[in-house]
Amino acid sequence: MDNALGPGNLDSIASLPVPRDLLNKLRGHLETLLPLTPEPPEVLARLGRYVEAARSPTSLLAFFDRDVTSLESLLKLLGAGDRLADRLIADPESFDLALVSGGAPAPREVLIDEMVAEMEALARCGGDLSALAALIRAVVGRERLRIAYAEFVAGAPPQQVVSELTVLAEAVIESALHFSSARMATRYGVPRTPDGSPGRVAVIGLGRLGSGELSYGCPLELMFLCDLCGPSDGPENLPGDEYFAALVRDVVAIVAAHSGPGPEQAAGTGLAFAVEGPLFDVSLAKRPLGEAGPPACTVTEAERHYQSVGRTWERLLHTHSRVVAGNRELGEQFLRRIEPWVYRRFGESADREGIQTLAGKLSRHIVAAADPNPAVPEPVDGESSKRAPQAGPFGQDRASIEVRLVAGGLNDIESVVSLLRVIYGIESTPVRSLGTLEAIEGLLTAGHISASDAASLQEAFAWLTRCEHAQEVDSGTGNSDRTVAWNLGYRDGAGQSDVAAFHAALAASLRSVRPVIAALLERSGVLATDTPIETELLLDPEPDQDLAARVLRAHGMADPVTAMVDLQRLAAEPVPYLSGRKCRHHLAAIAPTLLAEISRSPAPAATLRTLAEVSDSLGGKATLWELMGTSPAAMSLLVRLCACSPYLAGILVRNPGMIDELIDSLLLDRLPSAAWLEASSTELCRGASDIRAVMQGFKNGAHLQIGVRDLLGKESLEATHASLACTAESILRRTSEAVTRELSEQYGDPVTEDGAPVELVILAVGKLGAREPNYHSDLQLCFLYTADCQTRRRVGGHRTTTTTAKFFGEVARRTIEVLHDRTGGTRLFELGMPLGLQGPAPERGPAVSVETFAAHFRHGKATLTERLSICKARAISGRSETRRAIDAQVRGLLASGEWYKGIAQQVLDLRLAMEDSAANDNLKRAEGGTVDVELATQTLQLCHAARHPDILVPGTIEALGRIADAGLVERDLADGLRDNYRALREVESKLRLLDTPARHEIPSDSDSLKRLAFLLNLPDADQIVATCREVRAANRELFLTVIRKLSE
C-alpha cells in the first residue's frame, strides 16, 4: 500500500485546482479502500484519470468525502478491469447514472423508447452519422456500465447479467431498425406485398443472442426475414429485395456504430461511419446460404433452404433462435414453420452422421483434456469465439485462460445441451427451452439426465459465465488473472488476489463437468435388437429359396420369386458413386416393417413393384430407407402412395426431386396455402427463361403435396379442391404475367391516356371458377381486358405500339400456347373457352374488353349455356379491386337476366342431351351424375338472382347452402343435393389419384375397385358401385323436383 500512495502517486489529482483539505481527505479514504482492490497502483492511476476527466473535480472529491461508499463502488469498477475502467473514464457521468439505478434492470421498451427518441432528436437537429455513432456508443456504454455495476458492485447473479446484456442488444437492434425504416421510407417509401400491405421485417437472434445469454463482448449473430414484396412506393423506387438488403446493411452499420477518424462507407446504404472498431460485432454469416445468400430472405425462402439443404449444425443453431426485433408475427411464423424441421423425426443419413460427427468431435475434445497441452477445440455447433485463443493456466505463459474454449468450458456445455435438445426434443418439448440452464432443467424434468448431472452442468455453467464476464471487462494483459481472481472473490491469507486458488477452482470445475458430458454423449446412443428373418434375407448373399418363399407368401406375395427380384431391386443402388452397401443395410433394417405395411395393401405384389420403380428413379436409396426407418408415418405414406395412386407415383418417377415435397407434406401437416402457392410460384419464376418448365414443376410439387393429404384422408373435399384451384390460379397468373412482360418489351405498356394501367382479367368459369377442380379438370376461361386504347411506347424501347385489343389478344393466345404445350409429354392444362367470345375484327383474338363481355349478356346475345356458365364465374387475375369489380358486374348481369318458366324445360333438355354420350356409370354426365346437382344449382340461381343476389356465389356447395338459407327450396332437398355431390366428387377425386383411363367412370376390373375401396377406407369394393348408383338415383329425383318446381 505504501507504493500505491507513495510520493507523487496523487500528483495527477493534486495538479488539478482542488482544495488541499479535500485532497488530504481523499488520501485518507484511499489508505483504507485501495487495499480492497486487486492492483492498487493501477487502480489509483485509473482514479487519477477519472478525476481529471470529471466535469468538476472539486465537486467530485467533495462528493466522495460525503459518501465514502460511492468512492468504494467506483474503485471496485476501476479495479474490475482496464476495459471497464476506460469506459468509465471516457464518460465519467455514467457512474452517477449507475449509482442512481443501483444496478436495477432497465425494461426493454424503456430502452427502446429512449434510444429512438434520442435518434430522432439528433436527426431533427441535423446531426450527421458520426454523431449517431457517438450517441449509440454513449447509450450502450452507460448501460453496460450500469450492468457491470450490478454485477461487480451489487453482486447480481450471472443469469441476471446475461439477461440484461441481451435486452440491451435487442433494444439497440430494435431502435436501429426503427430509425433505418423511417429513414428509408422518407426516400423510397415502403415496399408492398401482393395484397398491398406494407412489407414487414423480423430479426432472428441466433447463438447466444437467441438463447438470451450474451456476455459483454459476445458477437451478435443475426438473421433478417422479410415479406415477399414488389417495388417501394416512394419518390424513388427500389425493388423489394434491394430495399430490404439496403435496410439490413443500414441496421448493421448502426448497430456496429463505428466511430473515430477515417470515413468508411457501408455499401449501398448511404451510411458512412468512421472506423474505431465496432460497438457490437455483428455477423450475418449463419443466415440461409451464408455469405452467398441475400441479406434478408422471405420466410418461404428460409424455410425452403432449411428443408432442402439445411445441415445438422443449423438444426442445433435453431434450437435456441428467437425473434429479437422487428415484426414478431413474421418471425414467429418462421420459427413455427421450421420447428418440425429442427425436431423432425425423418432423419436423413446426413442428419444422423452430422450429429454423430458433432458428438464425436465433442467427445474427442473432452478425452483430449488429459493432454497436458490441449489444443484449442473446434467449435461444435457453429459457435465460434471472436477472441483470439490464449495459452492456459496449467503451466503456460499466458495471463488468462479462455473459459469458453477450454475442454469442459462454456462452449462444450452449450454444445452438449444443443445436441441433447435435437436428440430428445422430438418427443420431449420441455428440452426445447432456449436458455442453456432452462434446457438442462427440461432434460432433467423429462428424465433424460440425472439430478446430479443437471446440478453439475448448471453450477459449472453459472460459475464459468461469471469467469467469462470477469475476463471480458479486462484486456487480458498484465496481471489479468489477478484481477479475475479478485473479482471472483479469491483471496489469500494476506488479503491479496489468490490466483492459485482461482486456477484450482477452475480446474476442479472443468474436471467435474467433463465426465458428465462424456456420459451424456454415451447414453444418447441406441440399443441393438435381435435380427428378424426379413432382415437376414436381404443381408444374406445367398438366401434359402424355400425360406424366402415362406416369408414372402406370409406377406401376401403370390409369386415369391418375382417378389424376391423386386425386393432385391429395392436393395440395389443404381447411382454408381453411392454406397450400395449402405443402401442394403438401411433397407434390411426396415424390411420387416416395410413388408408388413405392403402386405396390408390391396395388391401387395403390385405395390412392391411400384415401390421398386419409384425408388429406382430416385437414386440415393440409402437416404430413403433411412428416412423410412426413422418415421413409420413416412413409410406408411409411401407404401399407400405406391399401392393406390399411380398419378402421384408417376409424378415421383418422372420428377425424382419431388421426394422432398412428399416428405414436406407429411412434415408440415397441412395443405399448401393460397399465400404459399402464390409466393412460391412467384419466386420460382423470378429470372426464369422457360416459364412452362418452371410451372410444370410447380404444379407437380403442389399436386403431390395436395394428393398426399388427400391420400391420407387428412383434408375435406372442399379444402382439397380449393388448394387445387389455388394451384391452377397461380400458374395462370404467372404464365400470363410472363407473357405480358415479354410483349410489353415489344409493344410498350398497355395504359390509358391518363396513365392508368389496362389490366388483363382472367375470368374462370366451370370447376375452376367454383373452386372445385380435381387433379385433371379442364380449365374453362374467358380472357378480358379493362379498356380499349393504344399501348404506350417505353423510353428507349421499340417504336411499334398496338391496340390493347391486339395486345391482350396476343397475351391470351401465347398463354394458351404455353398451357397447351406438350413438351415433356403432358400439357399443363386442357383449356376451354365456353363463352365463345372473340375480339374485334379484323384480327379476332381470344380476349375481349370488359365492356364487350358485359354487352354480350346485357343485349340478350348470350345463350342459355353461357348464362349458366357465368353462374360459376370468378375473376382470378388483375388487382384485387379490379377482380371485385368484375365479380360484382357478373352478379349484376345474372340478376338482370331474363327468366321465364320455359328456361327450366330448356335446362332439362340440355341435361338429357349430355347423357347421350355418357357411359352408364359415368359419375359426371350419366343420369344423376354431378352435372345434375350443378345444373339444378345454376338454374335456381338464374331464377332467383334478381330478388336474392346473395345466392350468386360460384361454388356449388356454398350456393346450395345459401339457396336453402333464403328459403328458395326445402332444406332437405338442398342438403340431399349437397351430400350427394360431395359423395360423387369424393369418389371422382380418388379415381384421379388412381389415374384411371376414364376420368369419371367407376372401373370395372376388380383390382382397380379394390384399390379404390382402399383409398375410400371401405371394406367392400362392391359397395362403391352400389352406393354410387343409389346416390345418382337420388340425384336424378331431386334434379327433376327442382326443374318441376321452376316450371310451375
LOLUMKE-954618 format. One record per residue (C-alpha): z, y, x. Coordinates in steps of 0.25 Angstrom, whole numbers, padded with zeros to 4 digits, always signed. Layout:
ZYX ...
//
This chain:
+0000+0000+0000 +0003+0009+0012 -0012+0008+0015 -0016+0012+0001 -0008+0025+0001 -0008+0028+0015 -0012+0041+0021 -0026+0046+0016 -0027+0036+0005 -0025+0046-0006 -0034+0057+0001 -0045+0056-0009 -0036+0059-0020 -0028+0069-0012 -0040+0077-0009 -0042+0080-0023 -0036+0092-0030 -0024+0085-0035 -0009+0089-0035 -0001+0083-0023 +0010+0078-0033 +0000+0070-0041 -0005+0064-0028 +0009+0060-0024 +0012+0054-0037 -0001+0046-0037 +0003+0041-0023 +0016+0036-0029 +0009+0029-0040 -0001+0023-0031 +0010+0017-0022 +0015+0009-0034 +0001+0006-0040 -0008+0003-0029 -0001-0010-0024 -0005-0015-0038 -0020-0015-0035 -0028-0025-0027 -0033-0016-0016 -0024-0003-0015 -0032+0005-0005 -0045+0002-0013 -0039+0006-0026 -0033+0018-0020 -0047+0022-0015 -0053+0020-0029 -0042+0028-0035 -0045+0040-0026 -0060+0039-0030 -0055+0038-0045 -0047+0051-0044 -0058+0058-0037 -0067+0055-0048 -0058+0059-0059 -0061+0072-0066 -0047+0077-0063 -0039+0070-0052 -0027+0079-0055 -0026+0075-0069 -0029+0060-0066 -0017+0060-0056 -0008+0067-0066 -0012+0056-0076 -0009+0045-0066 +0005+0051-0064 +0008+0052-0078 +0002+0038-0081 +0004+0028-0069 -0001+0017-0078 -0014+0023-0079 -0015+0024-0064 -0011+0009-0062 -0022+0006-0072 -0032+0014-0064 -0028+0007-0051 -0030-0007-0058 -0044-0003-0062 -0047+0003-0048 -0042-0010-0041 -0049-0019-0051 -0062-0018-0043 -0071-0008-0036 -0082-0009-0047 -0072-0005-0057 -0066+0006-0049 -0079+0012-0046 -0082+0012-0061 -0069+0019-0064 -0071+0029-0053 -0085+0033-0058 -0079+0036-0072 -0064+0040-0070 -0063+0044-0085 -0066+0029-0089 -0052+0026-0084 -0046+0035-0095 -0054+0028-0105 -0049+0015-0101 -0035+0019-0101 -0037+0025-0115 -0043+0012-0120 -0032+0003-0114 -0043-0007-0111 -0045-0009-0126 -0058-0015-0130 -0069-0006-0135 -0077-0010-0148 -0091-0013-0146 -0096-0004-0157 -0088+0008-0152 -0094+0006-0138 -0108+0005-0144 -0106+0018-0153 -0100+0026-0141 -0112+0022-0132 -0122+0024-0142 -0116+0038-0145 -0116+0042-0131 -0130+0037-0128 -0135+0045-0140 -0128+0057-0136 -0133+0056-0122 -0148+0055-0128 -0146+0067-0137 -0141+0075-0124 -0154+0071-0117 -0147+0062-0107 -0156+0054-0098 -0155+0039-0096 -0147+0041-0083 -0137+0047-0092 -0138+0036-0101 -0135+0026-0090 -0123+0034-0085 -0118+0035-0099 -0119+0019-0101 -0113+0017-0087 -0101+0026-0091 -0098+0020-0104 -0099+0006-0099 -0091+0010-0086 -0080+0015-0095 -0080+0003-0104 -0080-0007-0092 -0068+0001-0086 -0061+0000-0099 -0063-0015-0100 -0059-0016-0085 -0046-0008-0089 -0043-0018-0100 -0045-0030-0090 -0039-0025-0077 -0028-0016-0082 -0025-0020-0097 -0027-0035-0094 -0037-0038-0104 -0042-0053-0104 -0055-0057-0099 -0061-0060-0113 -0058-0046-0118 -0064-0040-0106 -0077-0048-0107 -0078-0045-0121 -0077-0030-0119 -0087-0031-0108 -0096-0038-0117 -0094-0028-0128 -0097-0016-0118 -0110-0023-0114 -0114-0025-0129 -0111-0011-0132 -0120-0006-0121 -0131-0014-0125 -0130-0010-0140 -0129+0004-0136 -0141+0003-0127 -0149-0004-0138 -0145+0007-0148 -0149+0018-0138 -0162+0012-0134 -0166+0008-0148 -0164+0023-0153 -0172+0028-0140 -0183+0018-0143 -0184+0021-0157 -0186+0036-0155 -0198+0034-0146 -0204+0021-0152 -0198+0019-0166 -0193+0005-0169 -0202-0008-0169 -0203-0015-0183 -0202-0029-0187 -0214-0034-0196 -0205-0031-0209 -0203-0016-0204 -0189-0018-0199 -0184-0011-0186 -0185-0021-0174 -0171-0026-0170 -0165-0029-0156 -0154-0038-0153 -0147-0040-0139 -0142-0054-0136 -0132-0055-0125 -0133-0067-0116 -0124-0073-0106 -0110-0067-0104 -0114-0055-0113 -0117-0065-0124 -0104-0073-0122 -0096-0059-0122 -0091-0062-0108 -0097-0050-0100 -0090-0046-0087 -0090-0033-0080 -0103-0036-0072 -0110-0046-0081 -0125-0044-0083 -0129-0042-0098 -0139-0053-0102 -0147-0049-0114 -0158-0053-0123 -0165-0044-0133 -0170-0048-0146 -0179-0040-0155 -0187-0041-0168 -0202-0044-0169 -0208-0030-0171 -0220-0022-0171 -0222-0009-0164 -0212+0002-0165 -0213+0013-0176 -0210+0026-0168 -0218+0037-0161 -0222+0027-0150 -0225+0013-0154 -0221+0001-0145 -0224-0014-0149 -0211-0021-0153 -0210-0030-0141 -0212-0018-0132 -0202-0009-0139 -0191-0020-0138 -0194-0022-0124 -0192-0007-0121 -0180-0007-0129 -0174-0019-0121 -0177-0012-0108 -0171+0001-0113 -0158-0006-0117 -0157-0014-0104 -0159-0001-0096 -0148+0006-0103 -0138-0006-0103 -0140-0007-0088 -0138+0008-0086 -0143+0010-0072 -0139+0023-0066 -0140+0031-0053 -0151+0036-0045 -0165+0032-0046 -0173+0030-0059 -0177+0017-0064 -0186+0015-0076 -0183+0004-0086 -0197-0001-0088 -0203+0002-0102 -0190+0008-0107 -0190+0023-0103 -0176+0021-0098 -0174+0025-0083 -0161+0023-0077 -0158+0025-0062 -0153+0013-0054 -0138+0011-0051 -0137-0003-0055 -0135-0008-0070 -0123-0006-0078 -0126-0019-0084 -0135-0030-0078 -0144-0033-0090 -0152-0045-0090 -0163-0050-0100 -0167-0062-0091 -0162-0072-0101 -0170-0067-0113 -0180-0077-0118 -0191-0079-0107 -0182-0071-0098 -0189-0060-0090 -0203-0065-0095 -0199-0062-0110 -0199-0049-0118 -0186-0041-0116 -0184-0042-0131 -0189-0054-0139 -0188-0057-0154 -0179-0068-0160 -0191-0077-0162 -0196-0075-0148 -0182-0078-0142 -0180-0090-0151 -0193-0096-0148 -0190-0094-0133 -0177-0102-0134 -0183-0112-0144 -0195-0115-0135 -0191-0113-0121 -0177-0110-0121 -0169-0116-0110 -0155-0122-0109 -0149-0111-0101 -0154-0101-0113 -0147-0110-0123 -0134-0108-0114 -0137-0094-0114 -0137-0092-0129 -0124-0100-0131 -0118-0086-0129 -0128-0076-0133 -0126-0066-0144 -0130-0053-0149 -0124-0041-0141 -0132-0029-0146 -0143-0025-0156 -0147-0031-0169 -0137-0042-0171 -0144-0049-0183 -0157-0051-0174 -0148-0056-0162 -0140-0066-0171 -0153-0071-0177 -0158-0074-0164 -0145-0081-0160 -0145-0089-0173 -0159-0094-0170 -0157-0098-0156 -0143-0105-0159 -0149-0118-0163 -0157-0118-0150 -0145-0115-0142 -0137-0126-0148 -0149-0135-0152 -0148-0150-0154 -0162-0152-0149 -0160-0152-0134 -0173-0154-0126 -0173-0161-0113 -0174-0147-0106 -0161-0143-0114 -0153-0155-0110 -0158-0155-0096 -0155-0140-0095 -0141-0142-0100 -0139-0153-0090 -0145-0145-0079 -0135-0133-0082 -0123-0142-0084 -0127-0150-0071 -0128-0137-0063 -0115-0132-0068 -0108-0146-0065 -0114-0145-0051 -0109-0131-0049 -0095-0136-0053 -0095-0148-0044 -0100-0140-0032 -0088-0131-0033 -0081-0141-0024 -0090-0136-0013 -0082-0126-0004 -0094-0117-0004 -0100-0118-0018 -0114-0111-0021 -0115-0101-0032 -0119-0108-0044 -0132-0106-0052 -0130-0100-0066 -0129-0112-0076 -0133-0105-0089 -0141-0094-0085 -0129-0085-0082 -0130-0078-0068 -0121-0069-0061 -0127-0056-0056 -0116-0054-0046 -0120-0060-0032 -0112-0072-0029 -0102-0071-0019 -0094-0081-0010 -0082-0088-0016 -0067-0087-0013 -0066-0101-0007 -0066-0096+0007 -0079-0088+0006 -0081-0074+0011 -0083-0066-0002 -0074-0057-0009 -0075-0062-0023 -0078-0075-0030 -0089-0075-0041 -0081-0082-0052 -0093-0083-0061 -0102-0091-0051 -0091-0100-0045 -0090-0114-0049 -0081-0115-0061 -0083-0100-0063 -0087-0092-0075 -0102-0096-0075 -0098-0111-0075 -0088-0109-0087 -0099-0101-0095 -0109-0111-0091 -0102-0124-0095 -0098-0117-0108 -0112-0113-0111 -0117-0128-0109 -0106-0133-0118 -0110-0123-0128 -0124-0129-0129 -0120-0143-0128 -0109-0143-0138 -0113-0131-0146 -0124-0139-0154 -0113-0145-0162 -0100-0136-0159 -0102-0122-0164 -0089-0117-0158 -0094-0119-0144 -0105-0109-0147 -0096-0097-0145 -0101-0086-0136 -0090-0083-0126 -0086-0093-0116 -0072-0094-0119 -0075-0095-0134 -0085-0106-0131 -0075-0114-0123 -0065-0113-0135 -0077-0118-0144 -0079-0130-0135 -0064-0133-0136 -0064-0132-0151 -0076-0141-0152 -0069-0151-0143 -0079-0151-0132 -0069-0147-0121 -0054-0149-0120 -0044-0139-0121 -0040-0139-0106 -0055-0138-0102 -0056-0126-0112 -0044-0119-0106 -0049-0121-0092 -0062-0115-0095 -0056-0103-0103 -0046-0100-0093 -0055-0101-0081 -0066-0092-0089 -0056-0081-0092 -0050-0081-0078 -0063-0081-0071 -0068-0070-0081 -0057-0061-0076 -0060-0064-0062 -0075-0060-0064 -0070-0047-0070 -0061-0044-0058 -0073-0047-0049 -0083-0039-0057 -0075-0026-0056 -0075-0027-0041 -0087-0027-0032 -0083-0040-0025 -0082-0034-0011 -0070-0031-0002 -0057-0036-0008 -0063-0041-0021 -0055-0054-0022 -0042-0046-0020 -0046-0037-0031 -0050-0048-0041 -0037-0056-0037 -0029-0044-0040 -0036-0041-0053 -0033-0055-0058 -0018-0054-0054 -0017-0062-0042 -0006-0056-0032 +0001-0062-0020 +0016-0060-0017 +0013-0046-0011 +0007-0042-0024 -0007-0042-0017 -0020-0048-0023 -0020-0063-0021 -0034-0067-0018 -0030-0081-0014 -0023-0083-0028 -0035-0078-0035 -0044-0087-0027 -0035-0099-0030 -0034-0096-0045 -0050-0094-0045 -0052-0108-0038 -0042-0114-0047 -0049-0109-0060 -0062-0114-0055 -0057-0127-0051 -0051-0129-0065 -0063-0126-0072 -0073-0133-0064 -0069-0147-0069 -0069-0143-0083 -0083-0138-0082 -0087-0151-0076 -0080-0159-0086 -0086-0152-0098 -0100-0154-0092 -0098-0168-0090 -0092-0170-0105 -0104-0163-0111 -0114-0175-0108 -0118-0186-0118 -0113-0201-0118 -0123-0213-0117 -0125-0223-0129 -0130-0237-0130 -0145-0238-0129 -0152-0242-0142 -0163-0252-0143 -0173-0242-0147 -0170-0235-0134 -0171-0247-0126 -0185-0249-0132 -0190-0236-0126 -0183-0237-0113 -0187-0252-0110 -0201-0252-0103 -0204-0266-0110 -0196-0267-0123 -0195-0280-0130 -0206-0280-0141 -0198-0288-0151 -0186-0279-0149 -0195-0267-0151 -0201-0273-0163 -0188-0275-0170 -0183-0261-0166 -0195-0254-0171 -0196-0262-0184 -0182-0259-0187 -0186-0244-0186 -0197-0246-0197 -0209-0249-0187 -0218-0260-0194 -0227-0261-0181 -0217-0261-0170 -0228-0262-0159 -0235-0249-0163 -0221-0242-0165 -0217-0246-0151 -0230-0240-0146 -0227-0227-0154 -0213-0227-0148 -0218-0228-0134 -0227-0217-0137 -0214-0208-0140 -0209-0212-0127 -0221-0208-0119 -0222-0194-0113 -0237-0190-0114 -0235-0178-0105 -0237-0183-0090 -0227-0174-0083 -0216-0176-0093 -0206-0187-0091 -0209-0200-0099 -0196-0206-0095 -0188-0195-0101 -0197-0196-0114 -0194-0211-0115 -0179-0209-0113 -0177-0198-0122 -0185-0206-0133 -0177-0218-0130 -0164-0211-0133 -0168-0207-0147 -0176-0219-0150 -0166-0226-0160 -0164-0213-0168 -0179-0210-0168 -0183-0223-0172 -0173-0223-0183 -0178-0210-0188 -0192-0215-0188 -0188-0227-0196 -0184-0218-0207 -0197-0212-0209 -0207-0218-0220 -0217-0224-0209 -0209-0226-0196 -0221-0231-0188 -0230-0219-0192 -0218-0209-0189 -0217-0215-0175 -0232-0214-0173 -0232-0199-0177 -0220-0196-0169 -0227-0202-0157 -0239-0193-0160 -0231-0181-0161 -0223-0184-0148 -0236-0187-0141 -0241-0173-0144 -0229-0166-0139 -0227-0171-0125 -0213-0169-0119 -0208-0180-0128 -0195-0181-0120 -0191-0168-0126 -0194-0172-0140 -0186-0185-0139 -0174-0178-0132 -0174-0168-0143 -0174-0178-0154 -0163-0185-0147 -0154-0173-0148 -0158-0170-0162 -0159-0180-0173 -0164-0169-0182 -0176-0167-0173 -0179-0182-0173 -0178-0183-0188 -0187-0171-0189 -0198-0176-0180 -0198-0190-0186 -0198-0185-0200 -0210-0176-0196 -0218-0188-0190 -0214-0196-0202 -0220-0188-0213 -0226-0175-0208 -0240-0177-0202 -0242-0162-0203 -0230-0158-0195 -0233-0169-0185 -0247-0165-0184 -0242-0151-0180 -0233-0157-0169 -0245-0165-0164 -0255-0154-0163 -0245-0144-0158 -0235-0151-0149 -0227-0138-0146 -0223-0138-0161 -0212-0147-0158 -0203-0135-0155 -0206-0129-0169 -0202-0143-0174 -0188-0142-0168 -0187-0128-0171 -0188-0130-0185 -0176-0140-0184 -0168-0131-0175 -0169-0119-0183 -0167-0126-0196 -0175-0116-0205 -0189-0113-0209 -0197-0102-0201 -0194-0089-0208 -0205-0080-0212 -0200-0070-0202 -0200-0080-0191 -0214-0084-0194 -0219-0070-0194 -0212-0067-0181 -0216-0080-0175 -0231-0079-0179 -0231-0064-0174 -0226-0067-0161 -0235-0079-0159 -0247-0070-0162 -0243-0060-0152 -0255-0059-0142 -0261-0072-0147 -0276-0073-0145 -0278-0085-0155 -0271-0082-0167 -0276-0095-0174 -0269-0104-0164 -0256-0096-0164 -0255-0096-0179 -0259-0111-0179 -0247-0114-0170 -0238-0105-0178 -0242-0112-0191 -0239-0126-0185 -0226-0121-0180 -0222-0115-0193 -0227-0127-0201 -0219-0136-0192 -0206-0129-0194 -0208-0128-0209 -0213-0142-0210 -0200-0147-0203 -0191-0140-0213 -0200-0146-0224 -0200-0160-0218 -0185-0160-0217 -0183-0154-0231 -0175-0142-0226 -0182-0132-0234 -0186-0129-0248 -0201-0130-0253 -0201-0115-0255 -0195-0112-0241 -0206-0121-0234 -0217-0115-0242 -0212-0101-0239 -0212-0104-0224 -0226-0110-0224 -0230-0097-0231 -0224-0088-0221 -0231-0096-0210 -0245-0094-0216 -0242-0080-0219 -0238-0077-0204 -0251-0084-0200 -0260-0076-0209 -0253-0063-0205 -0254-0066-0190 -0269-0070-0191 -0273-0058-0200 -0265-0049-0190 -0272-0054-0178 -0286-0053-0185 -0283-0039-0189 -0279-0035-0175 -0292-0040-0170 -0301-0033-0180 -0293-0020-0178 -0297-0020-0164 -0311-0021-0168 -0312-0012-0181 -0300-0004-0180 -0287-0003-0189 -0288-0004-0204 -0281+0009-0208 -0283+0019-0220 -0288+0033-0217 -0273+0038-0217 -0270+0027-0207 -0263+0017-0215 -0266+0003-0211 -0274-0006-0220 -0268-0020-0221 -0272-0034-0223 -0265-0041-0234 -0266-0056-0235 -0263-0060-0250 -0258-0074-0250 -0260-0082-0263 -0258-0096-0267 -0248-0104-0260 -0246-0094-0248 -0244-0083-0258 -0234-0091-0265 -0227-0094-0252 -0229-0109-0256 -0239-0115-0246 -0238-0129-0240 -0242-0133-0226 -0257-0133-0229 -0258-0123-0240 -0271-0115-0241 -0269-0100-0239 -0274-0092-0251 -0276-0078-0247 -0282-0064-0250 -0285-0054-0239 -0282-0040-0244 -0282-0026-0237 -0276-0014-0241 -0286-0003-0240 -0301-0001-0239 -0304+0009-0227 -0310+0009-0213 -0303+0003-0201 -0299+0014-0190 -0304+0012-0176 -0293+0011-0165 -0293+0021-0154 -0301+0014-0143 -0305+0003-0152 -0319-0002-0157 -0327+0009-0165 -0330+0000-0176 -0322+0001-0189 -0324-0006-0202 -0318-0006-0217 -0305-0013-0220 -0313-0022-0229 -0321-0028-0218 -0309-0027-0208 -0300-0035-0217 -0311-0044-0222 -0313-0048-0207 -0298-0049-0205 -0297-0059-0217 -0310-0067-0212 -0304-0069-0198 -0290-0072-0203 -0297-0083-0212 -0305-0088-0200 -0292-0089-0191 -0285-0097-0202 -0297-0106-0205 -0300-0109-0190 -0299-0124-0187 -0296-0122-0172 -0287-0134-0169 -0291-0142-0181 -0284-0135-0192 -0284-0122-0200 -0272-0113-0200 -0274-0112-0215 -0284-0114-0226 -0287-0101-0233 -0291-0098-0247 -0296-0085-0254 -0292-0087-0269 -0295-0073-0274 -0310-0073-0268 -0309-0058-0266 -0319-0052-0255 -0320-0039-0248 -0331-0029-0252 -0346-0031-0249 -0354-0032-0241 -0345-0039-0231 -0335-0046-0241 -0323-0052-0234 -0310-0059-0238 -0302-0047-0238 -0301-0037-0250 -0294-0024-0252 -0281-0024-0260 -0288-0015-0270 -0300-0025-0271 -0290-0036-0273 -0282-0029-0284 -0295-0024-0291 -0299-0039-0292 -0287-0042-0300 -0286-0029-0307 -0300-0029-0313 -0300-0043-0318 -0309-0049-0308 -0298-0060-0303 -0300-0074-0308 -0288-0081-0314 -0287-0089-0302 -0286-0077-0294 -0275-0071-0303 -0267-0084-0302 -0269-0083-0287 -0262-0070-0285 -0250-0074-0292 -0247-0080-0279 -0252-0069-0270 -0243-0063-0259 -0247-0053-0248 -0243-0059-0235 -0249-0049-0225 -0248-0034-0223 -0236-0025-0222 -0224-0029-0231 -0226-0017-0241 -0241-0020-0242 -0238-0034-0245 -0228-0030-0256 -0239-0020-0262 -0249-0031-0263 -0240-0041-0269 -0236-0031-0279 -0251-0028-0282 -0253-0043-0284 -0242-0043-0294 -0248-0031-0301 -0261-0038-0302 -0255-0050-0308 -0247-0042-0318 -0259-0034-0323 -0268-0046-0324 -0273-0051-0337 -0266-0062-0345 -0271-0070-0357 -0267-0083-0363 -0280-0089-0359 -0277-0088-0344 -0267-0099-0345 -0278-0108-0350 -0287-0104-0338 -0276-0107-0329 -0275-0121-0335 -0290-0123-0334 -0289-0119-0319 -0278-0128-0317 -0285-0140-0323 -0297-0137-0314 -0289-0138-0302 -0285-0152-0305 -0299-0158-0306 -0300-0159-0290 -0285-0163-0288 -0280-0178-0285 -0271-0184-0295 -0258-0182-0286 -0262-0168-0281 -0249-0160-0281 -0256-0147-0282 -0269-0147-0290 -0267-0160-0299 -0261-0160-0313 -0247-0154-0312 -0248-0150-0297 -0242-0138-0291 -0254-0129-0296 -0249-0131-0310 -0236-0124-0306 -0243-0113-0298 -0253-0110-0310 -0242-0111-0320 -0234-0101-0312 -0246-0092-0309 -0251-0092-0324 -0237-0088-0328 -0237-0076-0318 -0251-0071-0323 -0246-0072-0338 -0233-0064-0336 -0236-0056-0324 -0237-0043-0331 -0223-0044-0338 -0216-0051-0328 -0221-0047-0314 -0209-0053-0307 -0215-0067-0309 -0226-0063-0299 -0221-0070-0287 -0231-0079-0279 -0222-0091-0277 -0223-0102-0288 -0209-0106-0288 -0204-0092-0288 -0213-0087-0298 -0209-0099-0308 -0195-0094-0306 -0198-0080-0310 -0206-0084-0321 -0195-0092-0327 -0185-0081-0324 -0194-0072-0332 -0193-0082-0344 -0208-0084-0344 -0207-0099-0344 -0195-0108-0346 -0186-0111-0334 -0188-0126-0335 -0203-0124-0335 -0203-0115-0322 -0193-0124-0315 -0201-0136-0318 -0213-0130-0312 -0206-0125-0300 -0199-0138-0297 -0212-0146-0299 -0219-0136-0290 -0208-0138-0279 -0209-0153-0280 -0224-0154-0279 -0224-0143-0268 -0213-0151-0260 -0222-0164-0260 -0234-0156-0256 -0227-0150-0245 -0223-0163-0239 -0237-0168-0241 -0241-0157-0232 -0231-0162-0221 -0237-0176-0223 -0251-0169-0221 -0258-0178-0232 -0273-0176-0233 -0272-0172-0248 -0263-0160-0247 -0257-0160-0262 -0258-0175-0265 -0248-0186-0265 -0252-0196-0254 -0256-0210-0259 -0252-0218-0247 -0238-0224-0246 -0235-0219-0232 -0238-0205-0235 -0230-0206-0248 -0218-0212-0240 -0219-0200-0230 -0220-0190-0242 -0207-0196-0248 -0200-0196-0235 -0203-0181-0234 -0198-0179-0248 -0186-0187-0246 -0190-0196-0257 -0186-0211-0256 -0199-0216-0264 -0213-0211-0261 -0218-0215-0275 -0208-0205-0281 -0216-0194-0275 -0229-0197-0283 -0221-0199-0296 -0213-0187-0294 -0225-0178-0291 -0233-0183-0303 -0221-0180-0312 -0220-0166-0307 -0235-0164-0309 -0234-0169-0323 -0222-0159-0326 -0230-0148-0319 -0242-0150-0328 -0234-0150-0340 -0227-0137-0336 -0240-0131-0332 -0246-0133-0345 -0234-0128-0352 -0236-0115-0345 -0250-0114-0348 -0248-0117-0362 -0237-0106-0364 -0246-0096-0357 -0258-0100-0366 -0250-0098-0379 
//
